[in-house]
Amino acid sequence: MLTRIWKTYKKQCIIAGVALAAVLIPLYLYFMFQTGIWYQDAFLAEQRDGSFQGKKDGIHYVLHITPTQNGAQIDFSVNGQSRQYEVVKTELDGTHGAQFYENGTPVFEGRVLTSNARTHDYMIATEDFDIVDGLDFRIRGDTEPEPVEYFPGYGTQYGWTVMRLEESYDTRGEPLMLLPALIVAFFLWVDILYPDLFFTLRHGRYVDGDCEPSEYYRFWQVIGRVISAIVIVIFLWMGLLNIV
């Protein structure tokens, strides 16, 4: 069916494909390389005013990070409920440390242990290296989480501070996921453009003279094209949401 449509309306298909690609590709790349901050399973996109905003599962996050001389002030709100934090970078016995404030009140001072500096993941420990806070994550369950679970821990606050001071933010998507999508798309394009090519490469050497694919082969060829298209969409979706 796809082959008949291609042969009958080849010019129209090319024009429609080029027009669709001209719209979707720039839009997709824009969202893929959009800068911001991943928090739990939500992406907080960077806004023109310097804030970060995002929404996930009906929860709206707004984040403001203001650098200070030795740290940052953080204003974070969840569905309009706001909290103010401040992180002050210090040193403890020659190692990195930090003081944490909430709504102007000191709440903790400890050591900073690097979990993954590239992704700005940090663990916070006491002076005796007892870990008190690590990565923020939430396990989905049957009950709705308490509002406090949506607010950041010490490790996330410190990571946001480092991000702001270094101006090194996350991107929404993962460009490496484009590679498998392009590989599958290439083989799909070749199969549509030359529908007998893979049949000839696989079976032609065993037959003398011309040979035509059977209806059974054509049926599974169509199924294969549909599966390939679905796989491409899955790869693109995973790349856009940074699921790796």
QUIFEN-V784566 format. One record per residue. RES is the residue in three letters. PSI is psi in radians with two decimals (999 if undefined). D_LAST is the distance of its C-alpha to the last C-alpha in Angstrom with 1 decimal. Layout:
res=RES psi=PSI d_last=D_LAST
res=RES psi=PSI d_last=D_LAST
This chain:
res=MET psi=-0.86 d_last=35.3
res=LEU psi=-0.63 d_last=32.7
res=THR psi=-0.73 d_last=34.8
res=ARG psi=-0.74 d_last=38.0
res=ILE psi=-0.72 d_last=36.4
res=TRP psi=-0.77 d_last=35.2
res=LYS psi=-0.63 d_last=38.7
res=THR psi=-0.72 d_last=40.6
res=TYR psi=0.80 d_last=38.7
res=LYS psi=-0.86 d_last=37.0
res=LYS psi=-0.78 d_last=38.0
res=GLN psi=-0.67 d_last=37.0
res=CYS psi=-0.71 d_last=33.6
res=ILE psi=-0.78 d_last=33.0
res=ILE psi=-0.79 d_last=34.2
res=ALA psi=-0.70 d_last=32.1
res=GLY psi=-0.76 d_last=28.9
res=VAL psi=-0.74 d_last=29.6
res=ALA psi=-0.75 d_last=30.4
res=LEU psi=-0.74 d_last=27.3
res=ALA psi=-0.65 d_last=25.0
res=ALA psi=-0.46 d_last=27.0
res=VAL psi=-0.82 d_last=26.1
res=LEU psi=-0.69 d_last=22.5
res=ILE psi=-0.89 d_last=21.0
res=PRO psi=-0.65 d_last=22.3
res=LEU psi=-0.74 d_last=21.3
res=TYR psi=-0.80 d_last=17.7
res=LEU psi=-0.60 d_last=17.5
res=TYR psi=-0.85 d_last=19.3
res=PHE psi=-0.60 d_last=16.8
res=MET psi=-0.74 d_last=13.8
res=PHE psi=0.22 d_last=15.6
res=GLN psi=2.31 d_last=17.2
res=THR psi=2.66 d_last=17.6
res=GLY psi=-2.66 d_last=17.6
res=ILE psi=2.22 d_last=16.3
res=TRP psi=2.18 d_last=13.6
res=TYR psi=2.06 d_last=15.7
res=GLN psi=-2.05 d_last=14.7
res=ASP psi=0.34 d_last=13.0
res=ALA psi=2.51 d_last=15.1
res=PHE psi=2.10 d_last=14.9
res=LEU psi=1.83 d_last=18.3
res=ALA psi=2.49 d_last=19.3
res=GLU psi=2.30 d_last=21.9
res=GLN psi=2.94 d_last=25.3
res=ARG psi=-0.50 d_last=28.4
res=ASP psi=0.07 d_last=30.2
res=GLY psi=-0.10 d_last=27.6
res=SER psi=3.04 d_last=26.3
res=PHE psi=2.24 d_last=22.8
res=GLN psi=2.55 d_last=22.7
res=GLY psi=2.88 d_last=20.3
res=LYS psi=2.38 d_last=20.7
res=LYS psi=2.24 d_last=18.9
res=ASP psi=0.69 d_last=20.7
res=GLY psi=0.03 d_last=24.0
res=ILE psi=2.15 d_last=23.5
res=HIS psi=2.14 d_last=24.3
res=TYR psi=2.43 d_last=23.4
res=VAL psi=2.23 d_last=25.4
res=LEU psi=2.24 d_last=25.0
res=HIS psi=2.28 d_last=27.5
res=ILE psi=2.05 d_last=27.4
res=THR psi=2.04 d_last=30.7
res=PRO psi=2.54 d_last=31.0
res=THR psi=-3.06 d_last=34.1
res=GLN psi=-0.62 d_last=35.9
res=ASN psi=0.61 d_last=34.0
res=GLY psi=-2.43 d_last=31.1
res=ALA psi=2.64 d_last=30.2
res=GLN psi=2.38 d_last=31.3
res=ILE psi=2.21 d_last=28.8
res=ASP psi=2.06 d_last=29.6
res=PHE psi=2.29 d_last=27.1
res=SER psi=2.53 d_last=28.0
res=VAL psi=1.93 d_last=26.7
res=ASN psi=0.73 d_last=28.5
res=GLY psi=-0.19 d_last=31.3
res=GLN psi=2.02 d_last=31.7
res=SER psi=2.64 d_last=31.5
res=ARG psi=2.53 d_last=31.5
res=GLN psi=2.28 d_last=32.3
res=TYR psi=2.78 d_last=31.0
res=GLU psi=2.35 d_last=31.9
res=VAL psi=2.21 d_last=30.4
res=VAL psi=2.07 d_last=32.8
res=LYS psi=2.31 d_last=31.7
res=THR psi=-2.98 d_last=34.2
res=GLU psi=2.45 d_last=34.9
res=LEU psi=1.91 d_last=35.8
res=ASP psi=0.74 d_last=37.6
res=GLY psi=0.03 d_last=35.9
res=THR psi=2.86 d_last=32.3
res=HIS psi=2.39 d_last=30.2
res=GLY psi=3.09 d_last=31.2
res=ALA psi=2.57 d_last=31.1
res=GLN psi=2.43 d_last=33.3
res=PHE psi=2.33 d_last=32.0
res=TYR psi=2.55 d_last=34.1
res=GLU psi=2.11 d_last=33.7
res=ASN psi=0.68 d_last=36.1
res=GLY psi=-0.07 d_last=38.2
res=THR psi=2.25 d_last=38.6
res=PRO psi=2.30 d_last=37.4
res=VAL psi=-0.39 d_last=35.2
res=PHE psi=2.61 d_last=33.9
res=GLU psi=2.26 d_last=34.1
res=GLY psi=-2.93 d_last=32.1
res=ARG psi=2.71 d_last=30.1
res=VAL psi=2.08 d_last=26.7
res=LEU psi=2.25 d_last=24.5
res=THR psi=2.15 d_last=21.4
res=SER psi=-0.79 d_last=18.3
res=ASN psi=1.72 d_last=16.0
res=ALA psi=-0.53 d_last=18.1
res=ARG psi=-0.66 d_last=15.5
res=THR psi=0.16 d_last=13.5
res=HIS psi=0.78 d_last=17.0
res=ASP psi=2.18 d_last=16.6
res=TYR psi=2.63 d_last=20.2
res=MET psi=2.46 d_last=22.3
res=ILE psi=2.32 d_last=25.9
res=ALA psi=2.88 d_last=28.7
res=THR psi=3.10 d_last=32.5
res=GLU psi=-0.40 d_last=34.9
res=ASP psi=0.25 d_last=35.0
res=PHE psi=0.46 d_last=31.2
res=ASP psi=2.06 d_last=30.7
res=ILE psi=2.24 d_last=27.3
res=VAL psi=-0.29 d_last=27.8
res=ASP psi=2.38 d_last=24.5
res=GLY psi=-2.25 d_last=20.9
res=LEU psi=2.51 d_last=17.7
res=ASP psi=2.16 d_last=18.2
res=PHE psi=2.78 d_last=16.6
res=ARG psi=2.26 d_last=18.3
res=ILE psi=2.18 d_last=18.6
res=ARG psi=2.45 d_last=19.4
res=GLY psi=-2.93 d_last=22.8
res=ASP psi=-0.42 d_last=25.9
res=THR psi=2.61 d_last=27.5
res=GLU psi=2.28 d_last=26.7
res=PRO psi=2.66 d_last=25.6
res=GLU psi=2.60 d_last=28.3
res=PRO psi=-0.56 d_last=28.1
res=VAL psi=-0.45 d_last=28.0
res=GLU psi=-0.26 d_last=24.5
res=TYR psi=-0.15 d_last=23.2
res=PHE psi=2.64 d_last=24.6
res=PRO psi=2.62 d_last=23.0
res=GLY psi=-3.06 d_last=24.0
res=TYR psi=-0.71 d_last=25.4
res=GLY psi=-0.74 d_last=22.2
res=THR psi=-0.71 d_last=20.6
res=GLN psi=-0.75 d_last=24.0
res=TYR psi=-0.71 d_last=24.2
res=GLY psi=-0.73 d_last=20.7
res=TRP psi=-0.66 d_last=21.8
res=THR psi=-0.81 d_last=25.0
res=VAL psi=-0.75 d_last=23.6
res=MET psi=-0.80 d_last=21.4
res=ARG psi=-0.71 d_last=24.6
res=LEU psi=-0.64 d_last=26.8
res=GLU psi=-0.15 d_last=24.6
res=GLU psi=0.81 d_last=23.6
res=SER psi=1.74 d_last=20.0
res=TYR psi=2.98 d_last=17.7
res=ASP psi=2.93 d_last=14.1
res=THR psi=2.66 d_last=13.2
res=ARG psi=-0.74 d_last=12.1
res=GLY psi=3.07 d_last=9.8
res=GLU psi=1.80 d_last=7.8
res=PRO psi=-0.47 d_last=10.6
res=LEU psi=-0.42 d_last=9.3
res=MET psi=-0.21 d_last=8.2
res=LEU psi=-0.49 d_last=12.0
res=LEU psi=-0.97 d_last=13.1
res=PRO psi=-0.58 d_last=12.6
res=ALA psi=-0.72 d_last=13.8
res=LEU psi=-0.63 d_last=16.8
res=ILE psi=-0.83 d_last=17.6
res=VAL psi=-0.70 d_last=17.9
res=ALA psi=-0.62 d_last=19.8
res=PHE psi=-0.83 d_last=22.1
res=PHE psi=-0.61 d_last=23.2
res=LEU psi=-0.75 d_last=23.7
res=TRP psi=-0.76 d_last=25.8
res=VAL psi=-0.71 d_last=27.8
res=ASP psi=-0.64 d_last=28.5
res=ILE psi=-0.68 d_last=29.7
res=LEU psi=-0.68 d_last=31.8
res=TYR psi=1.41 d_last=33.2
res=PRO psi=-0.36 d_last=33.2
res=ASP psi=-0.03 d_last=35.3
res=LEU psi=-0.93 d_last=33.6
res=PHE psi=-0.55 d_last=31.3
res=PHE psi=-0.77 d_last=34.2
res=THR psi=-0.73 d_last=36.6
res=LEU psi=-0.55 d_last=34.4
res=ARG psi=-0.68 d_last=34.0
res=HIS psi=-0.30 d_last=37.5
res=GLY psi=-0.57 d_last=39.8
res=ARG psi=-0.27 d_last=40.8
res=TYR psi=-0.04 d_last=42.2
res=VAL psi=2.34 d_last=44.4
res=ASP psi=2.28 d_last=47.5
res=GLY psi=-2.89 d_last=47.8
res=ASP psi=2.54 d_last=45.8
res=CYS psi=2.48 d_last=43.5
res=GLU psi=2.46 d_last=41.8
res=PRO psi=2.52 d_last=38.7
res=SER psi=2.94 d_last=39.7
res=GLU psi=-0.59 d_last=39.0
res=TYR psi=-0.76 d_last=36.8
res=TYR psi=-0.76 d_last=34.7
res=ARG psi=-0.66 d_last=34.5
res=PHE psi=-0.87 d_last=33.4
res=TRP psi=-0.39 d_last=30.4
res=GLN psi=-0.75 d_last=29.7
res=VAL psi=-0.75 d_last=29.4
res=ILE psi=-0.74 d_last=27.1
res=GLY psi=-0.66 d_last=24.9
res=ARG psi=-0.72 d_last=24.8
res=VAL psi=-0.78 d_last=23.8
res=ILE psi=-0.73 d_last=21.0
res=SER psi=-0.75 d_last=19.8
res=ALA psi=-0.70 d_last=20.0
res=ILE psi=-0.72 d_last=18.0
res=VAL psi=-0.71 d_last=15.2
res=ILE psi=-0.80 d_last=15.3
res=VAL psi=-0.71 d_last=15.1
res=ILE psi=-0.80 d_last=12.1
res=PHE psi=-0.75 d_last=10.1
res=LEU psi=-0.70 d_last=11.7
res=TRP psi=-0.74 d_last=11.0
res=MET psi=-0.69 d_last=7.2
res=GLY psi=-0.66 d_last=7.8
res=LEU psi=-0.61 d_last=10.4
res=LEU psi=0.11 d_last=8.9
res=ASN psi=0.70 d_last=6.0
res=ILE psi=1.66 d_last=3.8
res=VAL psi=999 d_last=0.0
